Amino acid sequence: MQLEWTETGEAFAGQAAARVASLLAETPDAAIALPTGSTPIGLYARLRAMEAAGELPLSHAHFFNLDEYVGVAPANRHSFAAFLRRHLLDEADIPAEHIRLLRGDAPDIEAEAAAHDAAVAARGGLDLAILGLGSNGHIAFNEPGAPWDAGTHVVPLTEATRMANAAYFPDGFQVPSHGLTMGIGMIRAARRVLLMVSGPAKAEALGALLAARPDPDWPVTALCGHPGLTVIADAALRGVR
Ligand code: PGA
């Protein structure tokens, strides 16, 4: 595991963007899974700026979302799909056929999960999974106790996660009871994992990872020993060991 501490928001986003750029320099058609949340917003802004400056071609890469709300259509502005389109995918030169976003409103949600897995498999698996971290240790929507060998599947969301996510929607959007998420098995199979950890609320979860004792109550510890893991943490987490 490589662990990088950053002092400013600029450095946090910049170091994450540099990781994406170095992957794309080696593998321009990389398959990349993208997270939603406040943590990656600066990274996405940086990737857009690098692309606009001609420094980072994104048009050969393939993008997948990590997770989505069940019952929420991609066109709904509360969806994770809409978030990724706003912050990155619609703002860069990326062909539509290189983007695969989960359809939270799919009539057959199991078939939708299987189609997501098949689309990733068709690219030879993920070259990079970019992850945020939940304060309860979740990665994507894999909550404490989640299996470590799963592909994309439906999960109930914990009250903690629903409350954390509701805070982003002052319009009173009711966070759904279930999510659709790439499973930990699929995330662990990614050749590289970039875990972005920001803010003091994540200290305990980051501490669980750094303790290097795999524990299903802390899903992030499934990444212990991953040979391609990079963790980028911000200044608020400096004291965590
Ligand atoms: P955040 O969410 O980036 O909004 O903190 C991270 C997560 O819950 O995975």
Boltz pocket constraint, residues with backbone or C-beta under 6 A from the ligand:
constraints:
  - pocket:
      binder: B
      contacts: [[A, 36], [A, 37], [A, 38], [A, 39], [A, 40], [A, 132], [A, 133], [A, 134], [A, 135], [A, 138], [A, 139], [A, 140], [A, 198]]
      max_distance: 6.0
